[in-house]
Amino acid sequence: MKDYIIRATDKKKQIRAFAAVTTNLVEEGRKIHDTSPVVSAAMGRLMTAAGMMGYMLKGEKDIITLQIKGDGPLRGIVVTADNKGNVKGYPYNPSVDLPLNSIGKLDVKRAIGNGYLTVIKDLGLKEPYIGQTKLVSGEIAEDLTFYFYNSEQIPSAVALGVLVDRDWSIKKAGGFIIQLMPETDEETISKLENNLKKISSITSLLEEGKLAEDILEMLLGEIEILDKLPVNYNCNCTREKIRKALISIGLKDLKEMLEEDKGGEVKCFFCNSSYVFNEDDLKEIIQELS
Ligand SMILES: [Zn+2]
């Protein structure tokens, strides 16, 4: 089954809801970065959220970046998404190995540690929107719930799940984001709260064969699906973009790269594609900067 995200609303149109199946997306990220299970879980949860949050963006060229930085061994993760279902990410340390936590789950919280979640929305304006909140749990879904409430004043329920198989491949991944509109009535809220308590984890629902649509129905009752979008791991790097990144490291480092190595290979953080900049390329960049 292909990965996808749906956007839906409840019968009274008081709730906006997103649900995603992202198994292939997370598996692709795992293969590119050769991530350990706990890092696959952490990056997979963040990419799943970014896919849905990208879907909330209005403009064709809008980009959302979610960044987590923590004092745990993983140190951080960066993911970005657009509103067309293109998601990519990279973990600072892909090979973190930790024992399972007290309930036998991958210990994402310990891998991340204490730190901050930063949400950057590039909406084509002069300045991007930047919201930052302290990590309240390090398990990512709770941190995003807190972010939505604290920075965007939107009461939300966020669930994100990644199930890693014995061979470290991704067996299931997905999630949902449910948001209350200002006019949501008490009855709708309490029904939703009850349903949230009743459902098991996202990955066990997906394992039972439930679809994103089924999960939203379990939470909201009758739903109206507004939109459905495929979601993929996709990096849009180009030689030109990597060249710009190279320029940003500054004249001193570029000169060093020229003198010591006579050029070199620069890899894209997100997809590991490599771009070679030889002696002449570097001389040209240095000349432009000088
Ligand atoms: Zn790339």
Residues whose N, C-alpha, C, O or C-beta is under 5 A from the ligand:
A	BS01	ZN	C235 C237 C268 F270 C271 S273
